[in-house]
Amino acid sequence: MQPLEAGEPHTIGAYRLLGRLGAGGMGRVYLGRSAGGRTVAVKVVHPHFALDEQFRARFRREVDAARRLGAQWTAPVLDADPDAAVPWVATGYVAGPPLSDAVTRHGPLPEYAVRTLGAGLGEALDAVHAHGLIHRDVKPSNVLLALDGPRLIDFGIARALGATVSLTSTGVSVGSPGYMAPEQIRGLDLSGAADVFSLGAVLAYAATGTAPFPGDSSAVLLYKVVHEEPELGDLEGELRELVAGCLAKDPADRPAPAELARRLAPGGAAALVAPGWLPGPLVREVSRSAVALLDLEPQDAPVQSGPVPFSNASLGAAPLGAFGPPLPPPPAGPPGTSGERGPGARVAVTMDSRPEPGGRRGRRVSCTVALAVAGALAVVTVGTGMLGDLFGSDDDRGDDAAQHPSASRSQNPPDAAEPQPSASSSASAPVGAVPKTFAGTWKGPTTERSGLSHGTVTAVFVEGKKGEEVVRLSYRFDALGTTVVCKAVGTLVSGTATELKVRERADPDARGGALCTGGEADLVFTLGPGDTLLYASHEEAAGTPKGTLARSDG
């Protein structure tokens, strides 16, 4: 999620805006909150559509139809204003990543998850079509994976079946190459069968990790959809049969959404969701990244809603399907958690309990409790590699030394601060200062013991002796469109020529991200082969992350 830019509204209708989730050809999406505390996604159409009265009329019809939809596996339409200067619609916010992101990060879904996905989306499309709508753009980025089931989103380009006005206009393409039905590509009359074709392509992607009609250009994709058979890889058995049926060229040969859902889940999609339907890594990611449900504070200086500027910078935002705004400062942790260990660079992810719609939001609870239920870790270390190299040569380090002094750096000259070991000295002999071999900037990814990514670490070593601050650390954790930043400093505890033990705490000169809270950690840095540096944290709550860092220019 991106922060609101200058000139963007801080309120739309009755909703306070917390940030911008993304932008696309049809408009922009914001994260908002109602007066009652409900988190919503507010979609604002592009201003040039607001000048088209036919679009406004169509938008009004679509919103009215979507309000009546109320399908279990869709994001509910809560509010809208088709007559505003710039029309907008607010839907329930879904705490889950797009299928496209999930497959990119974790690979294909297991068969059980694919069946659950297909059953849920089949039931959703059955309800959509029963209300006279065609979605027209079913694709991986419009399918969100929440713990309580899949959700089909973005009905902003759906239209009533009886509408006589074309939904396409100059510069706008309705549908996504590779997922559009052949009849949609050829400009023929559409029925709900077009959505079934798209659903088949989505299920093939979820099961195999690749689109059934691969290609490196829109023209190639469109040609393959119309003229070639789908590539279904190692998809087997009944699932392959069902997907192939959905991808039939003739709309009459495709199954109805309700039939597809029944074959995938005879007892209904909800029965498959109930025991847990997502694989473990996704459960942990979704649990940790469900930050939209936190008590985010609106930005200062709210302004009245009105026309929304669409700057070039804004259009570079995250995809519409992304979720996960920046996190708020967490409350003090309960006794025994890392939140009471003093200042540090640990990041405590917190979640709030969810009241019934319209009720007051519950207070946040420690992630130690909330994520334990979901089988996820309670505390993560996150940050960003934005620090420069603070350890320059004797000839050029003057400016950096003046701008970035260590809080307790030794004032002795280098020869006194760092005596050089003789060639015959043991690599395990203790040293009283940071060896020159550690000097400079190191950067690399880290992984928790569970195998889950723990973000990127940047370590900048400066001169110093035992008991002094010798390293500045920056942690970056990117999850589902959100980047959280934490910075820390490390005090040298002990070391040898090849290994340093450091005690880490929050950098007093750089607060870092809003979620950087109390806590200290013991770190070990070991010189590795090929000019690498091995990083290891002993912080149990963070999953004892480890990683291999390489030298970096900053």
C-alpha positions as CSV (number, residue, x, y, z in Angstrom):
1,M,0.0,0.0,0.0
2,Q,1.2,3.5,-0.8
3,P,0.7,6.6,1.4
4,L,-1.7,9.3,0.2
5,E,-0.1,11.9,-2.0
6,A,-0.5,15.6,-1.8
7,G,-3.8,16.5,-3.4
8,E,-5.4,13.2,-2.8
9,P,-8.6,13.1,-0.7
10,H,-8.5,12.0,2.9
11,T,-12.2,11.1,2.9
12,I,-14.5,9.7,0.3
13,G,-18.1,9.6,1.3
14,A,-18.3,8.5,4.9
15,Y,-14.9,6.8,4.8
16,R,-11.6,8.0,6.1
17,L,-8.8,6.9,3.8
18,L,-5.7,5.2,5.2
19,G,-3.7,4.8,2.0
20,R,-3.8,3.8,-1.6
21,L,-3.9,0.1,-2.5
22,G,-3.4,0.4,-6.2
23,A,-4.4,1.8,-9.6
24,G,-5.4,0.6,-13.0
25,G,-7.0,1.5,-16.2
26,M,-10.5,1.8,-14.6
27,G,-9.5,3.8,-11.6
28,R,-7.8,3.8,-8.2
29,V,-8.4,1.8,-5.0
30,Y,-8.0,3.1,-1.5
31,L,-8.0,1.5,1.9
32,G,-10.6,3.2,4.1
33,R,-12.5,2.9,7.3
34,S,-16.1,3.6,8.2
35,A,-17.2,5.5,11.2
36,G,-18.1,2.2,12.8
37,G,-14.6,0.9,12.3
38,R,-15.1,-1.4,9.3
39,T,-12.2,-1.7,6.9
40,V,-13.2,-1.2,3.3
41,A,-11.7,-1.0,-0.2
42,V,-12.9,2.2,-1.9
43,K,-12.7,2.1,-5.7
44,V,-12.7,5.5,-7.5
45,V,-13.2,5.5,-11.2
46,H,-10.9,7.4,-13.5
47,P,-12.0,11.0,-13.9
48,H,-12.4,10.7,-17.7
49,F,-15.1,8.1,-17.1
50,A,-17.0,10.6,-14.9
51,L,-17.6,12.7,-18.0
52,D,-19.4,9.9,-19.8
53,E,-23.1,9.9,-18.8
54,Q,-23.6,6.5,-20.4
55,F,-20.8,5.2,-18.1
56,R,-22.4,6.7,-15.1
57,A,-25.8,5.1,-15.9
58,R,-24.1,1.7,-16.5
59,F,-22.0,2.1,-13.3
60,R,-25.2,2.8,-11.4
61,R,-26.9,-0.3,-12.7
62,E,-23.9,-2.5,-12.0
63,V,-23.6,-1.2,-8.4
64,D,-27.3,-1.7,-7.8
65,A,-27.0,-5.3,-9.1
66,A,-23.8,-6.0,-7.1
67,R,-25.5,-4.7,-3.9
68,R,-28.2,-7.3,-4.3
69,L,-25.6,-10.0,-5.0
70,G,-24.5,-10.9,-1.5
71,A,-22.7,-14.0,-2.6
72,Q,-20.6,-15.8,0.0
73,W,-17.4,-15.9,-2.1
74,T,-17.4,-12.3,-3.3
75,A,-16.4,-9.0,-1.6
76,P,-19.8,-7.4,-0.6
77,V,-20.7,-4.0,-2.0
78,L,-21.3,-1.8,1.0
79,D,-21.8,1.7,-0.4
80,A,-21.5,3.7,-3.6
81,D,-22.1,7.1,-5.1
82,P,-22.6,7.0,-8.9
83,D,-23.6,10.7,-8.8
84,A,-20.4,12.0,-7.1
85,A,-18.1,14.3,-9.1
86,V,-16.0,11.1,-9.4
87,P,-18.1,8.0,-8.9
88,W,-16.9,5.5,-6.3
89,V,-17.9,2.2,-4.7
90,A,-16.9,0.7,-1.4
91,T,-16.6,-3.0,-0.9
92,G,-15.7,-5.2,2.1
93,Y,-11.9,-5.5,2.4
94,V,-10.5,-9.1,1.9
95,A,-7.5,-10.0,4.0
96,G,-5.7,-12.3,1.6
97,P,-3.2,-12.1,-1.3
98,P,-4.2,-12.4,-5.0
99,L,-3.8,-15.9,-6.4
100,S,-1.2,-14.5,-8.8
101,D,1.0,-13.3,-5.9
102,A,0.5,-16.5,-3.9
103,V,1.5,-18.8,-6.9
104,T,4.5,-16.6,-7.7
105,R,5.8,-16.8,-4.2
106,H,4.9,-20.3,-3.2
107,G,4.2,-22.2,-6.4
108,P,1.1,-24.1,-7.4
109,L,-1.6,-24.9,-4.9
110,P,-2.2,-28.5,-3.8
111,E,-5.1,-30.3,-5.3
112,Y,-7.3,-29.9,-2.2
113,A,-6.8,-26.1,-2.3
114,V,-7.5,-26.0,-6.1
115,R,-10.8,-28.0,-5.6
116,T,-11.8,-25.6,-2.8
117,L,-10.9,-22.6,-5.0
118,G,-12.9,-23.9,-7.9
119,A,-15.9,-24.8,-5.8
120,G,-16.0,-21.4,-4.1
121,L,-15.6,-19.4,-7.4
122,G,-18.1,-21.7,-9.1
123,E,-20.7,-20.9,-6.4
124,A,-19.8,-17.2,-6.7
125,L,-20.3,-17.1,-10.5
126,D,-23.5,-19.0,-10.1
127,A,-24.8,-16.2,-7.9
128,V,-23.4,-13.5,-10.2
129,H,-25.1,-15.0,-13.3
130,A,-28.4,-15.5,-11.4
131,H,-28.5,-11.7,-10.9
132,G,-28.0,-11.0,-14.6
133,L,-24.3,-10.1,-14.4
134,I,-21.2,-11.3,-16.3
135,H,-17.9,-10.6,-14.5
136,R,-15.9,-10.5,-17.7
137,D,-12.5,-10.3,-16.0
138,V,-12.0,-13.5,-13.9
139,K,-8.2,-13.8,-13.6
140,P,-5.7,-14.7,-10.9
141,S,-5.2,-11.1,-9.7
142,N,-9.0,-10.8,-9.2
143,V,-9.1,-13.9,-6.9
144,L,-8.1,-13.3,-3.3
145,L,-7.1,-16.2,-0.9
146,A,-8.4,-15.5,2.6
147,L,-8.3,-18.0,5.5
148,D,-12.1,-18.3,5.4
149,G,-12.2,-19.0,1.7
150,P,-11.5,-17.5,-1.8
151,R,-13.1,-14.3,-2.9
152,L,-13.9,-13.1,-6.4
153,I,-13.4,-9.3,-6.6
154,D,-13.6,-6.3,-8.9
155,F,-17.1,-6.2,-10.3
156,G,-16.3,-2.6,-11.6
157,I,-16.3,-3.9,-15.2
158,A,-19.2,-6.3,-14.9
159,R,-22.3,-5.3,-16.7
160,A,-26.0,-6.3,-16.8
161,L,-26.7,-9.0,-19.4
162,G,-29.4,-6.9,-20.9
163,A,-27.3,-3.8,-21.3
164,T,-27.1,-2.5,-24.8
165,V,-24.2,-0.1,-24.5
166,S,-20.7,-1.5,-25.1
167,L,-18.5,-1.5,-22.1
168,T,-15.3,-0.9,-24.0
169,S,-14.1,2.6,-24.8
170,T,-11.0,4.2,-26.2
171,G,-7.9,3.0,-24.4
172,V,-9.7,0.5,-22.2
173,S,-9.6,-3.3,-22.7
174,V,-12.2,-5.3,-20.8
175,G,-10.7,-8.7,-20.0
176,S,-7.2,-10.1,-19.7
177,P,-5.4,-11.8,-22.6
178,G,-4.8,-15.5,-21.8
179,Y,-7.9,-15.6,-19.6
180,M,-10.6,-14.2,-22.0
181,A,-13.0,-16.5,-23.6
182,P,-12.7,-17.0,-27.4
183,E,-16.1,-15.4,-28.0
184,Q,-15.0,-12.4,-25.9
185,I,-11.9,-12.0,-28.0
186,R,-13.9,-12.2,-31.2
187,G,-16.4,-9.6,-30.1
188,L,-19.4,-12.0,-30.1
189,D,-22.4,-11.9,-27.7
190,L,-21.4,-13.1,-24.3
191,S,-23.1,-15.3,-21.7
192,G,-22.0,-16.5,-18.3
193,A,-20.1,-19.3,-20.1
194,A,-17.4,-16.7,-20.8
195,D,-16.7,-16.5,-17.1
196,V,-16.6,-20.3,-16.9
197,F,-13.8,-20.3,-19.5
198,S,-11.9,-17.7,-17.5
199,L,-12.4,-19.8,-14.3
200,G,-11.0,-22.8,-16.1
201,A,-7.9,-20.9,-17.0
202,V,-7.5,-19.6,-13.4
203,L,-7.8,-23.2,-12.0
204,A,-5.2,-24.4,-14.5
205,Y,-2.9,-21.6,-13.3
206,A,-3.5,-22.4,-9.7
207,A,-2.8,-26.1,-10.2
208,T,0.2,-25.9,-12.5
209,G,1.8,-22.5,-11.8
210,T,1.5,-21.5,-15.4
211,A,-1.3,-20.1,-17.6
212,P,-2.9,-22.6,-20.0
213,F,-2.3,-20.3,-22.9
214,P,1.3,-19.1,-22.4
215,G,2.9,-16.4,-24.6
216,D,5.1,-13.4,-24.6
217,S,2.7,-10.9,-26.2
218,S,-1.0,-10.1,-26.1
219,A,-1.3,-11.1,-29.8
220,V,0.2,-14.5,-29.2
221,L,-2.1,-15.1,-26.1
222,L,-5.2,-14.1,-27.9
223,Y,-4.4,-16.3,-30.9
224,K,-3.7,-19.3,-28.7
225,V,-7.0,-18.9,-26.8
226,V,-9.0,-18.8,-30.1
227,H,-7.1,-21.4,-32.1
228,E,-5.1,-23.7,-29.9
229,E,-5.7,-26.3,-27.1
230,P,-4.8,-25.4,-23.6
231,E,-1.5,-26.6,-22.1
232,L,-2.5,-28.3,-18.8
233,G,0.9,-29.7,-17.8
234,D,0.8,-32.5,-15.3
235,L,-2.8,-31.9,-14.3
236,E,-4.5,-35.3,-14.0
237,G,-7.7,-37.2,-13.3
238,E,-11.0,-35.5,-12.7
239,L,-9.5,-32.1,-12.1
240,R,-7.9,-32.2,-15.5
241,E,-11.2,-33.3,-17.0
242,L,-13.1,-30.4,-15.3
243,V,-10.6,-27.8,-16.3
244,A,-10.5,-29.0,-19.9
245,G,-14.3,-28.8,-20.0
246,C,-14.3,-25.2,-18.8
247,L,-11.8,-24.4,-21.5
248,A,-13.9,-25.7,-24.4
249,K,-13.9,-23.4,-27.4
250,D,-17.7,-23.7,-27.8
251,P,-19.6,-22.0,-24.9
252,A,-22.3,-24.7,-25.1
253,D,-19.7,-27.4,-24.2
254,R,-18.7,-25.8,-20.9
255,P,-20.2,-26.8,-17.6
256,A,-22.5,-24.4,-15.7
257,P,-20.8,-22.8,-12.6
258,A,-23.2,-24.6,-10.3
259,E,-22.4,-28.0,-11.9
260,L,-18.7,-27.3,-11.7
261,A,-19.0,-26.4,-8.0
262,R,-21.0,-29.6,-7.2
263,R,-18.5,-31.8,-8.9
264,L,-15.6,-30.2,-7.0
265,A,-17.3,-30.1,-3.7
266,P,-20.5,-32.2,-3.4
267,G,-21.1,-30.9,0.1
268,G,-20.5,-27.3,-0.9
269,A,-17.3,-25.1,-0.8
270,A,-17.8,-24.2,2.8
271,A,-17.3,-27.8,3.9
272,L,-13.9,-27.8,2.2
273,V,-12.9,-24.4,3.7
274,A,-13.9,-25.3,7.3
275,P,-11.0,-27.6,8.2
276,G,-8.5,-25.2,6.6
277,W,-7.9,-25.1,2.9
278,L,-4.6,-23.1,2.3
279,P,-1.2,-24.8,2.6
280,G,0.9,-23.9,5.6
281,P,3.2,-21.3,4.1
282,L,0.2,-19.3,2.8
283,V,-1.5,-19.6,6.1
284,R,1.5,-18.1,7.9
285,E,1.8,-15.3,5.2
286,V,-1.9,-14.4,5.3
287,S,-1.9,-14.5,9.1
288,R,1.1,-12.2,9.4
289,S,0.1,-9.9,6.6
290,A,-3.6,-9.4,7.6
291,V,-2.6,-5.9,8.6
292,A,-5.6,-4.3,7.0
293,L,-7.6,-5.5,10.1
294,L,-5.4,-3.5,12.5
295,D,-6.2,-0.1,14.0
296,L,-4.5,2.0,11.4
297,E,-4.7,5.7,12.1
298,P,-5.9,8.0,9.3
299,Q,-3.3,10.5,8.0
300,D,-3.5,14.0,9.4
301,A,-5.2,17.0,7.7
302,P,-8.2,15.4,6.2
303,V,-9.8,17.3,3.3
304,Q,-13.3,17.0,1.8
305,S,-13.8,14.5,-0.9
306,G,-13.9,15.6,-4.4
307,P,-12.3,14.9,-7.8
308,V,-9.3,12.7,-7.4
309,P,-6.0,13.7,-9.1
310,F,-4.4,10.9,-11.1
311,S,-0.7,11.7,-11.2
312,N,1.9,9.5,-12.9
313,A,3.4,8.7,-9.6
314,S,0.1,7.4,-8.4
315,L,-0.3,5.1,-11.3
316,G,2.8,3.3,-10.3
317,A,1.2,1.9,-7.3
318,A,0.7,-1.8,-6.4
319,P,-1.7,-4.0,-8.4
320,L,-5.4,-3.7,-7.5
321,G,-5.4,-7.2,-6.0
322,A,-2.7,-6.4,-3.5
323,F,-3.5,-6.1,0.2
324,G,-1.7,-5.2,3.4
325,P,-1.3,-1.6,4.3
326,P,1.5,-0.4,6.7
327,L,1.0,-1.5,10.2
328,P,0.2,0.8,13.2
329,P,2.3,1.0,16.4
330,P,1.4,-2.0,18.5
331,P,0.3,-1.8,22.1
332,A,2.6,-2.9,24.9
333,G,2.9,-6.7,24.8
334,P,1.6,-9.0,27.5
335,P,4.0,-10.1,30.2
336,G,6.7,-12.5,28.8
337,T,6.6,-11.2,25.2
338,S,9.4,-9.5,23.4
339,G,7.6,-6.2,23.6
340,E,8.8,-5.7,27.2
341,R,12.4,-6.4,26.6
342,G,13.5,-2.8,26.1
343,P,14.1,-0.9,22.9
344,G,15.0,-3.0,19.9
345,A,14.4,-3.6,16.2
346,R,11.9,-6.5,16.6
347,V,8.5,-6.0,14.9
348,A,5.4,-7.2,16.7
349,V,2.6,-7.9,14.4
350,T,-0.8,-7.4,16.0
351,M,-4.3,-8.1,15.0
352,D,-7.7,-7.0,16.3
353,S,-10.7,-9.1,17.1
354,R,-13.4,-8.7,14.5
355,P,-16.8,-7.6,15.7
356,E,-20.0,-8.1,13.8
357,P,-20.5,-5.6,11.0
358,G,-21.5,-2.2,12.4
359,G,-20.1,-2.9,15.8
360,R,-17.2,-1.2,17.4
361,R,-13.8,-2.7,16.6
362,G,-12.1,-4.7,19.4
363,R,-8.8,-3.7,20.8
364,R,-5.7,-5.1,19.2
365,V,-4.4,-8.3,20.7
366,S,-0.8,-9.5,20.6
367,C,0.2,-11.5,17.6
368,T,1.6,-14.0,20.1
369,V,-2.1,-15.0,20.6
370,A,-3.6,-14.3,17.3
371,L,-1.1,-16.0,15.1
372,A,-0.6,-18.9,17.4
373,V,-4.2,-19.8,16.5
374,A,-3.3,-19.6,12.9
375,G,-0.1,-21.6,13.4
376,A,2.1,-18.6,12.5
377,L,4.9,-16.8,14.3
378,A,4.0,-13.9,16.5
379,V,7.0,-11.6,15.9
380,V,9.0,-10.9,12.7
381,T,12.0,-8.8,12.0
382,V,11.5,-6.5,9.0
383,G,13.2,-3.5,7.5
384,T,14.9,-2.0,4.4
385,G,18.4,-1.9,3.0
386,M,18.6,1.9,2.6
387,L,21.8,2.7,4.6
388,G,24.9,3.8,2.8
389,D,28.4,2.4,3.5
390,L,29.4,4.1,6.7
391,F,32.9,2.6,6.7
392,G,35.0,4.3,4.0
393,S,38.7,4.4,3.4
394,D,41.0,6.7,5.4
395,D,41.0,9.1,2.4
396,D,37.3,9.5,1.9
397,R,35.6,8.7,5.2
398,G,35.7,12.2,6.7
399,D,32.2,13.3,5.5
400,D,30.6,10.0,6.5
401,A,32.3,10.0,9.9
402,A,30.9,13.5,10.5
403,Q,27.4,12.7,9.4
404,H,27.0,9.2,10.9
405,P,29.1,8.9,14.0
406,S,28.7,5.7,16.1
407,A,27.1,6.5,19.5
408,S,30.2,5.1,21.2
409,R,32.8,4.8,18.5
410,S,36.4,4.7,19.6
411,Q,38.3,8.0,19.0
412,N,41.6,6.1,18.8
413,P,43.3,5.9,15.4
414,P,42.7,2.7,13.4
415,D,46.1,1.2,14.4
416,A,45.3,1.5,18.1
417,A,41.6,0.5,17.7
418,E,42.3,-2.6,15.6
419,P,45.7,-4.3,16.1
420,Q,46.4,-6.6,13.2
421,P,46.9,-10.3,14.1
422,S,50.0,-11.9,12.9
423,A,49.8,-14.4,10.0
424,S,50.3,-17.3,12.5
425,S,47.6,-16.2,14.9
426,S,44.6,-18.5,15.1
427,A,41.3,-17.5,13.5
428,S,39.6,-18.4,16.8
429,A,41.8,-16.1,18.9
430,P,39.6,-13.3,20.5
431,V,39.8,-9.8,19.2
432,G,39.0,-6.6,20.9
433,A,37.8,-4.7,17.9
434,V,36.1,-5.2,14.5
435,P,38.5,-6.7,12.0
436,K,38.9,-4.8,8.8
437,T,37.6,-7.9,6.9
438,F,34.1,-7.1,8.2
439,A,34.3,-3.4,7.1
440,G,31.7,-2.1,4.7
441,T,28.1,-2.9,3.7
442,W,26.6,-6.4,3.5
443,K,23.2,-7.3,2.2
444,G,21.1,-10.4,1.7
445,P,17.9,-12.3,2.2
446,T,17.1,-14.2,5.4
447,T,14.9,-17.3,6.1
448,E,13.2,-18.5,9.3
449,R,13.7,-22.0,10.5
450,S,10.2,-22.8,9.2
451,G,11.4,-21.9,5.7
452,L,9.4,-18.7,5.5
453,S,11.1,-15.7,4.1
454,H,12.1,-13.2,6.8
455,G,13.0,-10.2,4.5
456,T,16.3,-8.6,3.6
457,V,19.0,-7.6,6.1
458,T,21.6,-4.9,5.4
459,A,24.5,-4.7,7.9
460,V,27.0,-1.8,7.8
461,F,30.1,-2.4,10.0
462,V,32.0,0.6,11.4
463,E,35.1,0.8,13.5
464,G,34.7,0.0,17.2
465,K,35.8,-2.1,20.1
466,K,34.1,-4.5,22.5
467,G,31.2,-2.7,24.2
468,E,30.8,-0.2,21.4
469,E,28.3,0.1,18.6
470,V,30.0,-1.4,15.6
471,V,27.2,-2.2,13.2
472,R,24.1,-0.5,11.9
473,L,21.4,-2.9,10.7
474,S,18.4,-2.3,8.4
475,Y,15.6,-4.8,7.9
476,R,13.2,-4.9,5.0
477,F,10.1,-7.0,4.9
478,D,7.9,-6.9,1.8
479,A,4.5,-8.6,2.1
480,L,1.6,-8.3,-0.3
481,G,2.2,-4.7,-1.3
482,T,3.5,-3.5,2.1
483,T,7.0,-2.6,3.1
484,V,7.9,-2.3,6.7
485,V,11.2,-0.8,7.8
486,C,13.1,-1.3,11.1
487,K,16.6,-0.1,11.9
488,A,19.0,-1.2,14.7
489,V,22.5,-0.9,16.0
490,G,24.6,-3.7,17.3
491,T,27.1,-3.6,20.2
492,L,30.1,-5.8,19.9
493,V,30.0,-8.5,22.6
494,S,32.9,-10.7,21.5
495,G,34.7,-11.8,18.4
496,T,37.4,-13.5,16.6
497,A,39.1,-12.8,13.2
498,T,36.2,-14.6,11.5
499,E,33.2,-14.2,13.8
500,L,31.5,-11.4,15.7
501,K,28.8,-11.7,18.3
502,V,26.6,-8.6,18.6
503,R,23.8,-7.5,20.8
504,E,21.2,-5.7,18.8
505,R,18.8,-2.9,19.9
506,A,16.8,-0.2,18.1
507,D,18.7,2.6,16.5
508,P,18.2,5.7,18.6
509,D,18.8,7.9,15.7
510,A,16.4,6.2,13.3
511,R,13.0,5.0,14.5
512,G,12.4,3.1,11.4
513,G,8.9,1.8,10.6
514,A,5.9,2.4,12.7
515,L,5.8,-1.2,13.8
516,C,9.4,-1.3,15.1
517,T,9.0,-2.1,18.8
518,G,10.9,-3.1,21.9
519,G,13.2,-6.1,22.1
520,E,16.9,-7.0,21.8
521,A,18.5,-9.9,20.1
522,D,21.8,-11.7,20.0
523,L,23.3,-11.9,16.5
524,V,26.3,-13.8,15.1
525,F,28.2,-12.7,11.9
526,T,30.6,-15.2,10.4
527,L,32.8,-14.7,7.4
528,G,31.9,-17.2,4.8
529,P,33.4,-18.4,1.5
530,G,33.6,-16.2,-1.5
531,D,33.5,-12.9,0.3
532,T,30.2,-13.6,2.0
533,L,28.9,-13.0,5.5
534,L,26.7,-15.5,7.4
535,Y,24.0,-13.8,9.5
536,A,22.3,-15.7,12.3
537,S,19.8,-14.4,14.9
538,H,19.1,-16.2,18.1
539,E,15.7,-14.5,18.5
540,E,13.3,-17.4,19.0
541,A,10.2,-15.3,18.6
542,A,11.4,-14.2,15.2
543,G,12.0,-17.7,14.0
544,T,15.8,-17.6,14.5
545,P,16.3,-16.2,11.0
546,K,19.5,-16.9,9.1
547,G,20.9,-15.8,5.8
548,T,24.0,-15.3,3.6
549,L,24.9,-11.6,3.0
550,A,27.1,-10.3,0.2
551,R,29.0,-7.1,-0.1
552,S,26.9,-4.3,-1.4
553,D,27.5,-0.8,-2.7
554,G,24.7,0.3,-0.3
